[in-house]
Amino acid sequence: MWTSKFNFAAIILAEFLASSDIASGAQLVRKLFTISDEIELSHFDSVEQPIRFSPDGSYFAVVSERGRLDTNEVEDCLRIYRAHEVEDLLKQSNRVPVPSPVWTLTLSAREGPVIKNWRWLADSAAVAFLERTSGVNYRLVLADLQSKTLKPLTSITESVTHFDVLDQRHYVFTAADPVERERKRMERQAPVIVGTGQALETFLLPDNSRTIRISPPPIYLWAVIDGKQSQVMDGNVPLKGGDTLALSPDGTSLVTTAQVGSVPLSWETLYPPPYPSDPYRIRPGDVVDQFVRINLQSGAVQSLTDAPVRNGLWAAGLGNPKWSKDGTAIVLPGTFLSSQAGIASRPCIAVVELPSNTGTCVEMLKGEAATGVEDGYHMVKEVSFVDGDKHRVLVSFYNHQDLSVQNTEYRQAADGKWQGVEHLEAQTETGNSNLRLTVRQSLNQPQQLVASDNRTSRVIWDPNPQLKDFALGVASVYTWKDKEGKPWRGGLYRPPDYRPSVRYPLVIQTHGFVESEFRPSGIYPTAFAARALTTAGMVVLQISENVCPVVTPNEGACAVAGYEAAVRQLVAENVVDPSRIGIIGFSRTCFYIMQMLTTSSISPKAASITDGVMETYFQYLETEKDGDQAIAQEADAMIGARPFEKGLLKWLQRSPGFNLDKIRTPLLVVGEGPVSLLFMWEPYAGLRYIHKPVDLMMLNTDEHVLTNPGVRMASQGGSVDWFRFWLQDYEDPDPAKKEQYERWRGLKKMQAENDKKAEPAAMN
């Protein structure tokens, strides 16, 4: 593992080994890695489990995804293998060919994922999943293994949001009400529309898919029991969007989340957030959710915990609840349990015994703190009972330090208490024998599907054999400390022909770093393009941002201090050129970039921000609507006041939107569709008014994390063009980009004029 003190000889040797055919002595000419090469890579999902054995252990399935630039579609692939064929392979020599899948199902759509929320049926006869049909719509389908056909369980018009399934005759799903959408469409033709309490986007862009996500129509719950479909709950019942569904083993009841009708006053003190200044807390009149059990035949609703799900900045408990095999217990991924004796409590992963309706905590959730996070903090990815045993719970979670996926098994003792017994390898699935399947990868090693037993291992599938022909350069973990001594880490990507004697342009990519996974662009494909930028002769630092306390007045300043310290250390180590620094913000880190541009002593040569919060006055006002003021509440906490009366003075001082005159860096502002563009408009318009170099782009999408190949090319390719133009004075000779560079040359002239005007002021 690399630190800030690099062994440059080792780096050069690693690069030589990566670009030479040692066995034959033949020198190979390696290709240069581009955005198009990355888009077309097949990859396994790191959020949803990519490998799953069938319940009977006879098969295992693998889901992968890639972009296709030739069709401008996302292509998802479901591969199903016979487990015994792979077991037999491991007993034979390496010369025996790898068995082919018994079925390969390929589906495509304009955006991904195309195969979503997939799982095996209990009888191992099929795989169920949501198939993207058009836009944001999905239908529930079965991939039937015997007939090798795709069988729809819902129609295309139902727009399924979530589901759970036992077999073809027992399943539940939630879907938006098409009648309600039509009612809203007709309402817009009326002479007047009541706007109080509604989001601005619903008036300006009512049919936009992002608007629909912001202000979704009512969700309806449907159940199919013994092949008969019936509506269980209508839109008037406070079902929480149907994002948590767990069907009982007998198919007669369901665990989900629903809104509490009347929040007790005591809940504000009984179920507090992690620290007193956390802006997210339960208050009278708030919309609060709890776990409930629904009888699918009668529709009766029963609270499981008599308490809310987690509240405030506690670590997230993701994934669905899971039933035990005998149907007498259920494990909840994150919830409060009913407080005893009026004592304030904290949330946990909990097991509820249904006959007695009593709950026990398996693992307490940790939370954010005013100065960071509590020891042991991690985000829960998924929970389940091991082999359906209600006394054994498997917790899969994201490690806070490097975002790698890890697992812990807990077992319940005779006294009812839970103890962790072992840590298991991440992204590993185990069958009924000793066969293990793993996605093998590292920061510099591309993903491979590997099977192993107690004796040996074999690569079952290499999704990207073409990568051996590319010069990718070397990435390594990089560490530093900010001025307060807080430790930071990230990934430093170097050019394929890296030379220690050269000072390179630096592009900082914000918003996280996963050191255990092969991610050529960085943690997200939106705007980031790490290895393509290194191919162009730059050094890229992808920063892991788990250091600063969030939703506090110090959040932005802390992030800026980390960026400044990294730049100074890389300059001191003669790695980068201090006059050629670029930085990219996306989503939450747009605020960090704007904070840096308006407050830092380091002025980057170029910067970009894409679809994110900036804690500006316009964003504050634009996001007001009934029942959802999360962005405003965060802004209040991060600026330190509401932007009214005396609090406005703090906003004038601290909000980047009121300090655009301090920006000396050319800025690329990018919106993802018209709703996002409206959200990002303020810095663009403000900088234009005061004659600062700024460019505005709107990607033709409503995605946040991009999947569409063409849009990814525009976003990631646009980043490469923007930073090469400002940091290397390079212009792509592609004739299609002629107008782009004419526009940017005008910005460069404006920048030179502004710099010239600033020189006398700096001298004084």
C-alpha positions in Angstrom: 0.0 0.0 0.0 1.5 3.3 -1.1 1.8 6.3 1.2 2.8 9.9 0.6 6.5 8.8 0.3 6.6 7.1 -3.0 9.1 4.5 -4.1 9.5 5.8 -7.6 11.7 2.9 -8.7 8.9 0.5 -7.7 6.4 2.5 -9.6 8.5 2.5 -12.8 9.0 -1.3 -12.4 5.3 -1.9 -11.9 4.6 0.1 -15.0 7.2 -1.7 -17.0 5.8 -5.1 -16.0 2.3 -3.9 -16.9 3.5 -2.8 -20.4 5.9 -5.6 -21.3 5.7 -9.2 -22.4 8.3 -10.6 -20.0 7.9 -14.2 -21.1 8.6 -13.8 -24.7 10.8 -10.7 -24.5 8.6 -9.0 -27.1 7.8 -5.4 -26.6 4.1 -4.7 -27.0 2.6 -1.4 -28.1 -0.2 -0.7 -25.6 -3.3 1.2 -26.5 -4.2 4.4 -24.7 -7.3 4.2 -22.5 -10.1 6.5 -23.5 -13.6 7.4 -22.3 -15.2 5.2 -25.0 -13.1 2.3 -23.8 -14.3 2.7 -20.2 -17.9 3.1 -21.2 -17.9 -0.2 -23.0 -16.3 -2.1 -20.1 -18.5 -4.8 -18.5 -18.7 -4.5 -14.8 -20.3 -6.1 -11.8 -22.5 -3.9 -9.6 -20.9 -2.9 -6.3 -24.2 -1.8 -4.8 -26.4 -4.8 -5.5 -25.0 -8.3 -4.9 -23.6 -9.4 -8.3 -23.5 -13.2 -7.5 -26.3 -15.3 -6.1 -26.6 -19.1 -5.6 -30.0 -20.7 -6.2 -31.7 -21.8 -2.9 -31.0 -25.4 -3.7 -27.4 -24.8 -4.6 -27.7 -26.3 -8.1 -27.0 -23.0 -9.9 -25.5 -19.6 -9.5 -26.3 -16.4 -11.4 -24.2 -13.4 -12.2 -25.4 -10.0 -13.4 -23.1 -7.6 -15.3 -23.6 -4.3 -17.1 -21.8 -2.4 -19.9 -22.5 0.5 -22.2 -22.8 0.2 -26.0 -21.8 3.3 -27.9 -22.9 1.7 -31.2 -26.5 1.6 -30.0 -26.4 4.2 -27.3 -27.8 1.8 -24.8 -27.0 0.1 -21.5 -26.7 -3.6 -21.8 -27.3 -5.9 -18.8 -26.5 -9.5 -18.8 -27.7 -12.4 -16.6 -25.5 -15.5 -16.7 -26.6 -18.7 -15.1 -24.1 -21.5 -14.4 -24.5 -25.1 -13.1 -22.7 -25.2 -9.8 -21.5 -28.8 -10.1 -19.8 -28.1 -13.4 -17.7 -25.4 -11.8 -17.0 -27.7 -8.8 -15.8 -30.4 -11.2 -13.6 -27.9 -13.0 -11.7 -27.1 -9.8 -10.9 -30.8 -9.4 -9.2 -30.9 -12.8 -6.1 -29.4 -14.4 -6.0 -25.8 -15.6 -6.1 -27.0 -19.2 -9.7 -28.1 -18.9 -11.9 -25.3 -20.4 -14.2 -23.3 -18.2 -17.9 -24.4 -18.5 -20.2 -22.0 -20.4 -23.4 -20.6 -18.8 -26.5 -22.8 -19.3 -28.3 -19.6 -20.1 -27.2 -16.0 -21.0 -30.0 -13.4 -21.0 -29.2 -10.0 -22.4 -31.4 -7.0 -22.1 -30.9 -3.4 -23.2 -32.4 0.1 -22.5 -31.4 3.7 -22.9 -30.4 3.9 -19.3 -29.5 1.5 -16.6 -29.8 -0.6 -14.6 -31.9 -2.7 -17.0 -32.0 -5.6 -14.5 -32.8 -4.4 -11.1 -33.5 -5.9 -7.6 -32.9 -9.4 -8.9 -33.3 -12.6 -6.8 -33.9 -16.3 -7.1 -37.3 -17.9 -6.5 -37.5 -20.1 -3.5 -37.9 -23.2 -5.7 -34.8 -22.3 -7.8 -36.8 -22.5 -11.0 -36.4 -18.8 -12.0 -34.8 -15.5 -11.3 -37.2 -12.5 -10.7 -36.2 -8.9 -11.3 -37.5 -5.5 -12.5 -36.9 -5.0 -16.2 -36.6 -1.4 -17.4 -39.1 -0.8 -20.2 -39.0 2.9 -21.0 -37.8 6.0 -19.2 -38.0 5.3 -15.4 -40.6 2.6 -15.8 -40.0 -1.1 -14.8 -42.1 -4.2 -15.0 -41.8 -7.4 -12.9 -40.5 -10.4 -14.8 -39.3 -14.0 -14.3 -36.4 -15.4 -16.1 -37.6 -19.1 -16.3 -34.7 -21.4 -16.3 -36.5 -24.5 -17.7 -38.0 -22.8 -20.8 -35.2 -20.1 -21.0 -37.9 -17.4 -21.6 -38.8 -14.1 -20.0 -42.3 -14.2 -18.4 -43.9 -10.9 -17.4 -45.8 -10.8 -14.1 -47.0 -7.2 -14.5 -47.9 -5.1 -17.5 -45.7 -2.4 -19.0 -48.3 0.2 -18.0 -48.1 -0.6 -14.3 -44.7 1.1 -13.7 -43.6 -1.2 -10.8 -41.4 0.5 -8.2 -40.6 -2.4 -5.8 -41.5 -6.1 -5.3 -41.0 -9.3 -3.4 -41.8 -12.8 -4.7 -42.1 -16.4 -3.6 -43.2 -18.0 -6.9 -45.3 -17.3 -9.9 -48.5 -17.4 -7.9 -47.4 -15.5 -4.8 -45.8 -12.0 -5.0 -46.4 -8.4 -4.0 -45.5 -5.2 -5.8 -46.0 -1.5 -5.6 -46.8 0.8 -8.6 -47.7 4.4 -9.2 -51.3 5.1 -10.0 -51.7 6.0 -13.7 -55.2 7.5 -13.0 -53.5 10.0 -10.6 -51.0 11.0 -13.3 -53.9 11.6 -15.7 -55.8 13.6 -13.1 -52.8 15.9 -12.7 -52.4 16.3 -16.4 -56.1 17.3 -16.7 -55.6 19.7 -13.7 -52.9 21.6 -15.6 -55.5 22.5 -18.3 -57.7 24.3 -15.7 -57.9 28.1 -15.6 -56.0 28.2 -12.3 -53.9 25.7 -10.4 -53.3 25.8 -6.6 -49.6 26.0 -6.0 -49.3 26.2 -2.3 -47.1 23.4 -0.9 -46.0 22.0 -4.2 -42.6 21.9 -5.7 -41.6 24.5 -8.3 -40.7 21.8 -10.8 -44.3 20.5 -10.9 -45.4 23.7 -12.6 -42.4 24.4 -14.9 -41.6 20.8 -15.9 -44.5 18.6 -14.8 -43.8 15.6 -17.0 -40.1 15.4 -16.4 -39.0 12.1 -14.9 -36.9 13.9 -12.3 -39.9 16.0 -11.3 -41.9 12.8 -10.9 -39.3 11.4 -8.6 -39.3 14.7 -6.6 -43.1 14.7 -6.3 -44.2 11.1 -7.0 -47.8 10.1 -7.4 -49.5 7.9 -4.8 -48.1 4.4 -4.6 -50.5 1.4 -4.6 -49.7 -2.0 -3.1 -50.9 -5.1 -5.0 -50.7 -8.7 -3.9 -51.0 -11.9 -5.9 -52.1 -14.9 -3.7 -52.7 -18.2 -5.3 -52.6 -16.5 -8.6 -55.3 -13.9 -7.8 -54.3 -10.3 -7.9 -55.9 -7.7 -5.5 -55.2 -4.2 -4.3 -54.1 -4.2 -0.7 -53.6 -0.5 0.0 -54.7 2.5 -2.0 -53.0 5.9 -2.3 -54.8 7.2 0.8 -53.0 4.8 3.1 -49.6 6.3 4.3 -47.4 3.7 2.6 -43.8 5.0 2.3 -43.3 4.7 -1.5 -43.1 0.9 -1.3 -39.3 1.0 -1.0 -39.2 -1.8 1.6 -41.1 -5.0 0.9 -40.6 -8.4 2.6 -43.1 -11.1 1.8 -43.6 -13.9 4.5 -42.6 -17.5 3.6 -46.3 -18.5 3.5 -47.2 -15.5 1.2 -49.9 -14.1 3.5 -48.3 -11.1 5.2 -45.8 -8.4 4.3 -43.3 -6.2 6.2 -42.8 -2.7 4.9 -42.6 0.9 6.1 -45.5 3.2 6.5 -46.0 6.7 7.9 -47.0 7.2 11.5 -50.5 8.8 11.6 -49.9 11.0 14.6 -46.3 11.3 16.0 -46.3 11.2 19.8 -44.7 14.3 21.4 -42.4 12.0 23.4 -40.6 10.7 20.3 -38.5 13.9 19.9 -36.7 13.0 23.1 -37.0 9.2 23.1 -35.5 8.9 19.6 -32.9 11.7 19.2 -30.4 12.2 16.4 -26.7 11.3 17.0 -25.8 14.8 18.3 -27.7 17.8 19.6 -27.1 20.1 16.7 -28.1 17.5 14.1 -30.8 19.3 12.1 -32.7 16.1 11.4 -34.8 15.3 14.4 -38.4 14.2 15.0 -40.7 17.1 15.7 -44.5 17.3 16.0 -46.1 17.4 12.6 -43.1 15.7 10.9 -43.6 12.8 8.4 -42.1 9.8 10.3 -41.9 6.2 9.2 -42.1 2.9 11.1 -41.8 -0.7 10.2 -45.2 -2.4 10.0 -46.7 -5.9 9.2 -49.6 -6.0 6.8 -52.1 -8.9 6.5 -52.4 -9.2 2.7 -55.9 -10.7 2.9 -57.5 -8.3 5.4 -55.3 -5.3 4.9 -54.8 -4.9 8.7 -51.7 -3.0 9.6 -49.7 -3.7 12.8 -46.6 -1.8 14.0 -43.5 -4.0 14.6 -41.6 -1.7 16.8 -43.9 1.1 18.1 -41.0 3.4 17.2 -39.6 5.2 14.1 -37.0 4.0 11.7 -33.6 5.6 12.2 -33.7 9.4 12.6 -31.0 12.0 11.9 -27.5 11.3 10.8 -27.3 7.8 12.0 -25.6 5.3 9.7 -28.0 4.2 7.1 -29.6 0.8 7.4 -30.1 -0.2 3.7 -31.6 -3.3 2.2 -35.0 -5.0 2.8 -36.1 -6.7 6.0 -35.7 -10.5 5.8 -37.9 -13.3 7.2 -36.6 -16.4 9.0 -37.3 -19.7 7.2 -40.0 -20.7 9.7 -41.8 -17.2 9.4 -41.6 -16.5 13.1 -39.0 -13.7 13.0 -37.9 -10.9 10.9 -34.6 -8.9 10.8 -34.8 -5.1 10.2 -31.8 -3.3 8.7 -32.1 -0.2 10.9 -34.8 1.0 13.3 -35.4 2.2 16.8 -37.0 -0.2 19.2 -39.7 0.9 21.6 -38.0 2.8 24.4 -38.3 1.3 27.8 -38.9 3.4 30.9 -38.8 6.6 28.9 -35.1 6.4 28.3 -33.6 7.9 25.1 -32.3 5.2 22.7 -30.4 4.7 19.6 -31.2 2.7 16.4 -30.0 -0.8 15.7 -30.2 -3.8 13.4 -33.1 -5.6 15.1 -34.7 -9.0 15.1 -38.4 -9.0 15.9 -40.0 -12.2 17.2 -43.5 -12.1 15.7 -45.4 -14.4 18.1 -44.5 -12.2 21.0 -43.8 -9.0 19.0 -40.6 -8.4 20.9 -37.4 -7.1 19.5 -33.7 -7.5 20.3 -30.8 -5.4 19.0 -28.2 -7.3 16.9 -25.9 -4.4 16.3 -26.2 -0.8 17.4 -25.9 1.7 14.6 -23.3 4.4 15.0 -23.8 8.0 13.9 -22.3 11.2 12.7 -20.7 13.3 15.4 -20.2 17.1 15.6 -16.6 16.6 14.8 -16.6 13.4 12.6 -18.2 10.0 13.1 -18.4 7.6 16.1 -15.9 4.8 16.3 -17.2 1.8 14.4 -19.4 3.8 12.1 -20.4 2.1 8.9 -23.3 2.0 6.5 -25.4 -1.2 6.5 -25.7 -2.6 3.0 -27.9 -5.7 3.6 -29.0 -8.0 6.4 -30.3 -11.6 6.3 -30.7 -14.7 8.4 -28.0 -17.3 7.6 -29.7 -20.3 6.0 -33.0 -18.9 7.3 -32.0 -19.5 10.9 -33.5 -16.8 13.2 -30.6 -17.1 15.6 -28.0 -16.3 13.0 -27.8 -12.9 11.3 -25.4 -11.8 8.5 -24.7 -8.1 8.3 -23.1 -6.7 5.1 -21.7 -3.2 5.4 -19.6 -0.6 3.7 -16.3 0.0 5.6 -16.2 3.7 6.4 -12.5 4.1 5.7 -12.2 2.7 2.2 -15.9 1.9 1.2 -15.1 -1.8 0.7 -17.9 -4.2 1.4 -17.4 -6.4 4.5 -19.6 -9.0 6.3 -20.1 -9.9 10.0 -22.1 -12.9 11.2 -23.9 -12.6 14.6 -25.3 -15.5 16.6 -27.9 -15.3 19.4 -26.9 -16.9 22.7 -29.3 -18.7 25.1 -29.7 -15.4 27.1 -31.0 -13.7 23.9 -27.9 -11.5 23.4 -26.1 -11.3 20.0 -22.4 -11.7 19.4 -20.3 -11.2 16.3 -18.5 -14.4 15.5 -16.6 -13.9 12.2 -15.8 -11.5 9.4 -16.4 -12.9 5.9 -14.8 -11.9 2.6 -16.8 -9.2 0.7 -18.6 -10.1 -2.5 -18.3 -13.8 -1.8 -21.2 -16.3 -2.3 -21.0 -19.8 -1.0 -23.0 -22.7 -2.3 -24.2 -25.8 -0.5 -20.7 -27.3 -0.7 -17.3 -25.6 -0.3 -17.6 -23.8 -3.7 -17.0 -20.1 -3.3 -17.5 -17.3 -5.9 -15.8 -14.0 -5.7 -15.5 -10.8 -7.8 -11.7 -10.5 -7.7 -10.4 -7.0 -8.2 -8.2 -4.3 -6.8 -7.3 -0.7 -7.6 -5.2 -1.8 -10.5 -6.6 -5.2 -11.2 -9.8 -5.4 -13.4 -12.7 -7.4 -12.3 -12.9 -11.2 -12.8 -15.3 -13.8 -11.6 -13.3 -16.4 -9.6 -14.4 -19.8 -8.3 -12.5 -21.5 -5.5 -12.6 -24.4 -3.1 -10.3 -25.4 -0.3 -7.5 -26.3 -2.7 -7.5 -24.1 -5.7 -9.2 -21.3 -7.7 -10.0 -20.6 -11.3 -11.2 -17.6 -13.3 -14.7 -18.4 -14.5 -15.2 -15.3 -16.5 -13.0 -12.4 -17.5 -15.5 -9.7 -18.6 -12.8 -7.5 -20.1 -10.0 -9.5 -21.6 -9.2 -6.5 -23.9 -7.7 -4.6 -21.0 -4.5 -6.5 -21.3 -3.9 -4.5 -24.5 -4.1 -1.1 -22.7 -1.5 1.0 -20.9 -3.5 2.0 -17.8 -0.8 3.5 -15.7 -0.5 2.8 -11.9 -2.9 4.0 -9.2 -2.0 3.9 -5.5 -3.3 4.9 -2.2 -2.1 8.4 -1.2 -2.2 9.8 2.4 -1.7 13.3 3.8 -2.8 15.5 6.8 -4.5 18.8 6.8 -3.5 21.8 8.9 -5.3 20.5 11.9 -3.6 17.1 11.7 -6.7 15.2 10.4 -5.6 12.2 8.2 -6.8 12.1 4.6 -6.5 9.4 2.0 -7.3 9.0 -1.7 -6.2 7.4 -4.9 -3.4 8.9 -6.9 -3.6 7.9 -10.6 -0.4 8.5 -12.7 0.1 8.6 -16.5 1.2 5.4 -18.2 4.5 7.0 -19.0 5.0 8.6 -15.6 8.4 10.1 -14.9 9.4 11.3 -11.5 11.4 14.2 -13.0 8.2 15.8 -14.5 5.8 18.0 -12.8 2.3 17.1 -14.1 -1.0 19.0 -14.2 -3.3 17.8 -11.3 -7.0 17.2 -11.4 -8.7 16.6 -8.1 -11.8 14.4 -8.2 -13.9 14.7 -5.1 -16.8 12.7 -3.5 -15.2 9.5 -2.5 -12.6 6.8 -3.3 -12.8 3.0 -3.1 -9.3 1.6 -2.8 -10.4 -2.1 -3.1 -12.2 -1.8 -6.4 -11.2 -1.3 -10.0 -13.0 1.9 -11.1 -11.3 3.6 -14.0 -13.2 6.8 -13.9 -13.3 7.1 -10.1 -16.2 6.4 -7.7 -18.8 7.8 -10.1 -19.0 8.0 -13.9 -20.6 11.5 -13.8 -18.0 14.1 -14.7 -15.1 11.9 -13.4 -12.6 10.4 -15.8 -9.5 9.5 -13.8 -7.6 7.1 -16.2 -8.6 8.9 -19.3 -7.2 12.1 -17.8 -3.9 10.3 -17.0 -3.8 9.0 -20.5 -3.8 12.7 -21.5 -0.7 13.3 -19.3 -2.2 14.4 -16.0 -2.1 13.2 -12.4 -5.5 12.6 -10.8 -6.2 12.5 -7.1 -9.6 10.9 -6.1 -10.3 11.9 -2.6 -12.0 9.8 0.1 -14.3 12.3 1.9 -15.1 10.6 5.2 -13.0 13.0 7.4 -15.2 16.1 7.8 -18.3 16.4 10.0 -21.3 16.8 7.8 -24.2 19.2 8.1 -22.2 21.6 10.3 -20.9 25.1 9.6 -17.4 23.6 9.3 -18.2 21.0 6.7 -17.1 23.1 3.7 -14.1 24.7 5.3 -12.9 21.2 6.4 -13.1 19.8 2.9 -11.2 22.8 1.5 -8.5 22.4 4.1 -8.1 18.8 2.9 -7.8 19.8 -0.7 -5.3 22.5 0.1 -3.1 20.2 2.1 -3.1 17.6 -0.7 -2.1 20.1 -3.3 0.7 21.5 -1.1 2.1 18.0 -0.4 2.0 16.9 -4.0 3.8 20.2 -5.0 6.4 19.7 -2.3 7.0 16.2 -3.5 7.6 17.6 -7.0 4.7 15.5 -8.4 2.5 18.3 -9.7 2.8 21.8 -11.2 1.2 24.3 -8.8 0.2 26.5 -11.7 -1.9 23.8 -13.3 -4.5 22.5 -10.8 -8.0 21.5 -11.7 -10.9 20.3 -9.5 -14.2 18.5 -10.2 -17.3 18.6 -8.0 -20.4 16.4 -8.3 -23.5 16.3 -6.2 -22.7 17.2 -2.6 -19.2 18.3 -3.4 -20.3 21.1 -5.6 -20.6 23.0 -2.4 -17.0 22.1 -1.5 -15.8 23.4 -4.9 -17.7 26.6 -4.6 -16.4 27.0 -1.1 -12.8 26.5 -2.3 -13.2 29.0 -5.2 -14.6 31.7 -2.9 -12.4 31.2 0.2 -9.2 29.3 -0.5 -5.7 30.8 -0.9 -5.2 28.2 -3.7 -6.9 29.3 -6.9 -7.3 26.3 -9.3 -6.6 26.9 -13.0 -10.0 25.4 -13.9 -13.0 23.8 -12.1 -16.3 22.1 -12.9 -19.5 21.4 -10.9 -22.3 19.0 -11.9 -25.8 18.7 -10.5 -25.3 19.4 -6.8 -26.1 21.4 -3.8 -24.2 24.7 -3.3 -26.0 26.2 -0.3 -27.1 29.2 -2.3 -30.1 31.4 -1.8 -31.8 30.4 -5.0 -31.4 26.7 -4.3 -32.9 27.4 -0.8 -36.0 29.0 -2.2 -36.4 26.7 -5.2 -36.6 23.5 -3.2 -39.5 24.6 -0.8 -42.4 22.3 -0.7 -44.7 20.7 1.9 -43.3 17.7 3.7 -39.7 18.0 2.3 -37.4 20.7 3.4 -34.3 18.6 3.7 -32.1 20.9 1.5 -33.2 24.0 3.4 -32.6 22.3 6.8 -29.1 21.3 5.7 -28.3 24.8 4.5 -29.5 26.3 7.7 -27.1 24.0 9.6 -24.2 24.4 7.2 -24.4 28.2 6.9 -25.3 28.5 10.6 -28.6 30.4 10.2 -31.8 30.8 8.1 -31.4 33.4 5.3 -33.9 35.8 6.9 -33.7 38.7 9.3 -30.3 38.7 11.1 -29.5 35.3 9.6 -29.2 36.8 6.2 -25.9 38.5 7.3 -24.4 35.1 7.8 -25.5 34.0 4.4 -24.0 37.1 2.8 -20.7 36.1 4.5 -20.7 32.3 4.0 -22.9 31.3 1.1 -20.9 30.9 -2.1 -23.7 32.5 -4.1 -23.2 35.8 -2.4 -19.4 35.7 -2.9 -19.0 35.0 -6.6 -16.9 38.1 -7.1 -14.1 36.3 -5.2 -13.9 33.5 -7.8 -10.8 33.7 -10.0 -11.1 30.3 -11.6 -12.9 29.5 -15.0 -15.9 27.4 -14.0 -17.8 24.8 -16.0 -21.4 24.5 -14.7 -23.3 21.3 -15.8 -26.9 20.4 -15.3 -28.4 17.0 -15.8 -31.6 17.8 -17.6 -33.8 20.9 -17.2 -34.7 20.4 -13.5 -31.1 20.1 -12.7 -30.2 23.1 -14.9 -32.6 25.2 -12.9 -31.0 24.0 -9.7 -27.5 24.9 -11.0 -28.4 28.3 -12.6 -27.3 30.7 -9.9 -23.5 30.5 -10.2 -23.6 30.6 -14.0 -25.9 33.6 -14.1 -24.0 35.4 -11.4 -20.6 34.9 -12.9 -21.9 36.0 -16.3 -23.2 39.3 -14.8 -19.8 40.1 -13.3 -17.9 39.1 -16.5 -16.2 36.0 -15.0 -15.3 33.1 -17.3 -18.1 30.5 -17.0 -19.6 27.9 -19.3 -22.9 26.2 -19.0 -23.9 22.7 -20.3 -27.1 20.7 -20.0 -26.7 17.0 -20.4 -29.7 15.5 -22.1 -30.7 13.2 -19.2 -32.5 13.2 -15.9 -30.1 10.7 -14.4 -27.9 11.8 -11.5 -25.3 9.0 -11.6 -25.0 8.6 -15.4 -25.4 5.3 -17.2 -26.4 6.2 -20.8 -23.3 5.8 -23.0 -23.9 9.0 -25.1 -24.5 11.2 -22.1 -21.5 9.7 -20.3 -19.4 10.5 -23.3 -20.6 14.1 -23.2 -20.0 14.3 -19.4 -16.7 12.5 -19.0 -15.4 13.5 -22.4 -16.4 17.1 -21.6 -14.2 16.9 -18.4 -11.2 15.7 -20.4 -11.7 18.5 -23.0 -12.2 21.2 -20.3 -9.2 20.4 -18.2 -6.9 19.7 -21.2 -7.8 23.1 -22.6 -7.1 25.0 -19.4 -4.2 22.9 -17.9 -2.4 21.9 -21.2 -3.5 24.5 -23.7 -4.8 21.5 -25.8 -7.7 21.5 -28.3 -9.1 18.3 -29.7 -8.9 18.6 -33.6 -12.4 17.0 -34.0 -14.3 19.3 -36.3 -17.5 18.7 -34.3 -15.9 20.5 -31.3 -15.0 23.7 -33.3 -17.7 25.8 -31.7 -16.8 24.6 -28.2 -13.2 25.8 -28.5 -14.2 29.1 -30.0 -16.4 29.7 -27.0 -13.6 28.6 -24.6 -11.0 30.8 -26.3 -13.3 33.7 -25.6 -13.4 32.7 -21.9 -9.6 32.4 -21.9 -9.3 36.0 -23.2 -11.7 37.1 -20.5 -9.7 35.3 -17.9 -6.5 37.1 -19.1 -8.2 40.5 -19.0 -9.4 39.8 -15.4 -6.0 38.7 -14.3 -4.5 41.8 -15.7 -7.0 44.0 -13.9 -6.3 42.1 -10.7 -2.5 42.6 -10.8 -2.5 46.3 -9.5 -4.9 45.3 -6.7 -2.7 42.4 -5.7 0.4 44.7 -5.6 -1.5 47.1 -3.3 
